[in-house]
């Protein structure tokens, strides 16, 4: 696989792995190196998923943070999550399920916003044996039901099985979050769609207007929604995504500053440098040296 840092399309990954189900797919550990290569080039995927360490030790770097992997460690990712590095010991065994997350925002999950932010800020956690057994039981049932391609309600069953898994995951994270039952509002859905757009379009535009147009709302309303849901404006979320991508490229690749600037769609390296300095307090070169 070519060493490029671009959000891969679902079709690219599906073709590579021979995946036909548009909702979810099991990823065999033998395919890890084809997806997250040994050169530690950062990867961003449009799909989310779960990764569970079953045996052995290792580590993964997600959005600049390093997480140790040991038995029963689960990592949850959403579209746009940056996997910067992944190393595992000999005898390492794991379970990985890749699935679509764009519909999750429409589920009526109690305290959905708090749980969603908790998952994004704390992607890795150690499960209890009971939690692990429950998740794997659902996943195995999903695979079993998916093989019945001649069933007249095959797609509907798959969607409901994936919904069941999402509720199970939400329940694990909600354990320490006060549960307040409330309907999933239009603002909730818009916020999650905005985050999904950032995952795929951040190298296309850094303008609030662009994302508002995609969502068929005004820039002012998008900012109101994002601030109401997350405490951050739309501009702050866009900046966070750009800087996160820039840091991953600067610390994990040999790309020149100009190449990084080009990848992130800046007009020139000087503009990129000023943008990076303004938001991090360091120039791109200074940041790269600090990571050596």
C-alpha positions in Angstrom: 0.0 0.0 0.0 1.3 3.4 -0.9 2.5 5.5 2.0 0.2 8.4 1.8 -1.8 10.3 4.4 -5.3 10.7 3.1 -8.6 9.6 4.6 -9.2 6.3 2.7 -12.6 5.9 1.2 -14.8 3.1 2.4 -14.6 1.5 -1.0 -10.8 1.4 -0.9 -10.7 -0.4 2.4 -13.6 -2.7 1.4 -11.9 -3.7 -1.8 -8.6 -4.4 0.1 -10.4 -6.6 2.6 -13.0 -8.2 0.3 -15.8 -6.5 2.3 -19.3 -6.5 0.9 -21.4 -5.5 4.0 -21.9 -1.7 4.0 -22.6 -1.6 7.7 -19.8 -3.6 9.4 -16.9 -5.9 8.8 -14.6 -8.0 10.8 -10.9 -7.2 10.3 -8.5 -10.1 10.6 -5.2 -9.4 12.4 -3.3 -10.6 9.3 -4.6 -7.5 7.5 -3.4 -5.0 10.1 -0.1 -4.3 8.3 -1.9 -3.7 5.0 -4.1 -1.0 6.7 -1.8 0.5 9.3 1.6 -0.1 7.8 4.9 -0.6 9.6 6.2 2.9 8.7 3.9 4.5 11.2 2.3 6.7 8.6 -0.9 8.2 10.2 -4.2 6.8 9.0 -7.6 8.3 9.1 -10.7 6.1 8.2 -14.2 7.2 7.4 -15.6 4.3 9.3 -15.5 3.9 13.1 -15.1 0.6 15.0 -13.9 -1.2 18.0 -10.6 -2.9 18.7 -10.1 -5.3 21.6 -6.8 -6.8 22.8 -7.4 -10.4 23.8 -3.9 -11.6 24.5 -0.4 -10.1 24.6 0.8 -6.5 25.0 1.3 -3.5 22.8 0.5 0.1 22.3 -1.4 2.4 20.0 -1.2 6.2 19.4 -4.6 7.7 18.8 -4.9 11.5 18.2 -1.4 12.1 19.6 -2.1 10.1 22.8 -0.3 6.8 23.5 -2.4 4.0 25.0 -1.0 0.7 26.4 -2.7 -2.4 25.2 -3.2 -5.4 27.5 -5.8 -8.2 27.6 -9.4 -6.8 27.7 -8.3 -3.3 26.6 -10.9 -1.9 24.2 -10.4 1.0 21.8 -13.3 2.8 20.2 -12.9 5.0 17.1 -15.1 7.3 15.2 -14.7 8.5 11.6 -11.8 10.9 11.6 -9.9 9.3 14.4 -6.2 9.3 13.6 -4.3 6.1 14.2 -0.7 7.3 14.3 1.1 4.1 15.3 0.4 0.6 16.4 2.8 -2.0 17.8 2.1 -5.4 19.2 4.1 -8.1 20.9 4.6 -11.6 19.6 1.6 -13.8 20.3 -0.7 -10.7 20.3 -4.4 -11.6 19.6 -7.2 -9.2 19.1 -10.7 -8.6 17.8 -11.5 -5.8 15.4 -14.9 -4.7 14.0 -15.1 -1.8 11.6 -18.5 -0.3 11.2 -20.4 2.8 10.0 -21.0 5.4 12.7 -22.9 8.1 10.7 -26.3 6.8 11.9 -25.4 6.7 15.6 -26.3 10.3 16.1 -29.9 9.5 15.3 -30.3 6.8 18.0 -32.3 7.8 21.1 -29.5 7.0 23.6 -29.9 8.6 27.0 -27.2 11.2 27.7 -26.0 10.7 24.1 -23.9 13.9 23.9 -22.1 13.2 27.2 -21.4 9.6 26.1 -20.3 10.6 22.7 -17.8 13.2 24.0 -16.6 10.7 26.7 -15.9 8.1 24.0 -13.9 10.6 21.9 -11.9 11.9 24.8 -11.3 8.5 26.3 -11.1 6.0 23.4 -9.4 3.2 25.3 -10.6 1.5 28.4 -10.1 -1.9 30.2 -13.3 -4.0 30.1 -14.5 -6.3 32.8 -14.7 -9.9 31.8 -18.5 -9.6 31.8 -18.4 -6.6 29.5 -15.9 -8.3 27.2 -18.1 -11.4 27.0 -21.2 -9.4 26.2 -19.6 -7.4 23.4 -18.0 -10.5 21.8 -21.3 -12.4 22.0 -23.1 -9.7 20.1 -20.3 -9.4 17.5 -20.3 -13.2 16.9 -24.1 -13.1 16.5 -23.7 -10.3 14.0 -21.3 -12.4 11.9 -23.6 -15.4 12.1 -26.7 -13.4 11.0 -24.8 -11.7 8.2 -24.1 -15.0 6.5 -27.8 -15.5 5.9 -27.8 -13.4 2.7 -31.0 -15.0 1.4 -33.0 -13.9 4.4 -35.7 -11.4 3.3 -34.9 -9.0 6.1 -31.1 -9.5 6.0 -30.3 -5.7 5.9 -32.8 -4.8 8.6 -31.4 -7.5 10.9 -27.9 -6.2 10.4 -28.9 -2.7 11.2 -30.6 -3.7 14.4 -27.7 -6.0 15.4 -25.3 -3.0 15.0 -27.7 -0.8 16.9 -27.7 -3.4 19.7 -23.8 -3.2 19.8 -23.9 0.6 19.9 -26.3 0.5 22.9 -24.0 -2.0 24.6 -21.0 0.2 24.1 -22.9 3.3 25.2 -23.9 1.5 28.4 -20.3 0.8 29.3 -19.3 4.4 28.9 -22.5 5.6 30.6 -21.7 3.6 33.8 -20.2 6.7 35.5 -22.4 9.3 33.7 -25.7 10.4 35.2 -28.3 9.2 32.8 -30.9 11.7 31.6 -33.3 10.3 29.1 -34.1 12.8 26.4 -35.0 12.6 22.7 -32.2 13.0 20.1 -32.7 16.5 18.9 -32.0 18.0 15.5 -29.1 19.8 17.0 -27.5 16.5 18.2 -27.8 15.1 14.7 -26.3 18.2 13.1 -23.4 18.2 15.5 -22.5 14.6 14.8 -22.9 15.1 11.0 -20.5 18.1 11.3 -17.9 15.9 13.0 -18.3 13.3 10.3 -17.7 16.0 7.6 -14.6 17.2 9.4 -13.2 13.6 9.1 -13.6 13.5 5.4 -13.4 17.1 4.2 -10.9 18.9 6.5 -8.2 18.9 3.7 -10.8 20.5 1.4 -11.9 23.5 3.4 -11.3 25.3 6.7 -14.3 27.6 6.3 -17.4 27.4 8.5 -19.4 28.4 5.5 -18.3 25.3 3.6 -19.6 22.9 6.3 -22.7 24.9 6.9 -23.6 24.6 3.2 -23.0 20.9 3.3 -25.5 20.7 6.2 -27.9 23.1 4.6 -27.8 25.6 7.5 -26.3 29.0 8.1 -22.8 29.4 9.5 -24.2 31.3 12.5 -26.6 28.4 13.3 -23.8 25.8 12.9 -21.7 27.8 15.5 -24.7 28.1 17.8 -25.3 24.3 17.6 -21.7 23.3 18.1 -21.2 25.7 21.1 -24.5 24.5 22.7 -23.6 20.8 22.3 -19.8 20.9 23.0 -18.9 24.3 24.4 -16.7 24.9 21.4 -17.5 26.9 18.2 -17.5 25.4 14.7 -14.2 27.3 14.0 -12.6 25.8 17.1 -13.6 22.3 16.0 -12.2 23.0 12.5 -8.9 24.3 13.9 -8.6 21.4 16.3 -9.0 18.9 13.4 -6.5 20.8 11.2 -3.8 21.0 14.0 -4.4 17.3 14.9 -3.8 16.3 11.3 -0.8 18.6 11.0 0.9 17.3 14.2 0.4 13.7 13.0 2.0 14.4 9.7 4.9 16.4 11.2 5.7 13.8 13.9 5.2 10.6 12.0 6.3 11.2 8.4 9.3 12.5 6.5 7.2 14.9 4.5 8.7 18.4 4.1 6.9 21.4 5.5 5.8 22.3 2.1 4.4 18.8 1.4 2.5 18.9 4.7 1.2 22.3 3.8 0.0 21.0 0.4 -1.6 17.9 2.0 -3.7 20.2 4.3 -4.6 22.5 1.4 -2.8 25.6 2.6 -2.0 28.2 -0.2 1.7 28.1 0.8 4.1 26.9 3.5 4.4 30.5 5.0 0.6 30.7 5.6 0.6 27.2 7.1 3.5 28.1 9.4 1.7 31.2 10.7 -1.5 29.2 11.2 0.3 26.5 13.1 2.3 29.0 15.2 -0.8 30.9 16.1 -2.6 27.8 17.4 0.3 25.9 19.0 2.9 28.5 20.0 5.5 26.7 17.9 6.5 26.7 14.2 6.1 23.4 12.3 9.9 23.0 12.5 10.0 23.6 16.2 7.2 21.1 16.8 9.0 18.4 14.6 12.2 18.9 16.5 10.4 18.5 19.8 9.2 15.1 18.8 12.7 13.8 17.7 
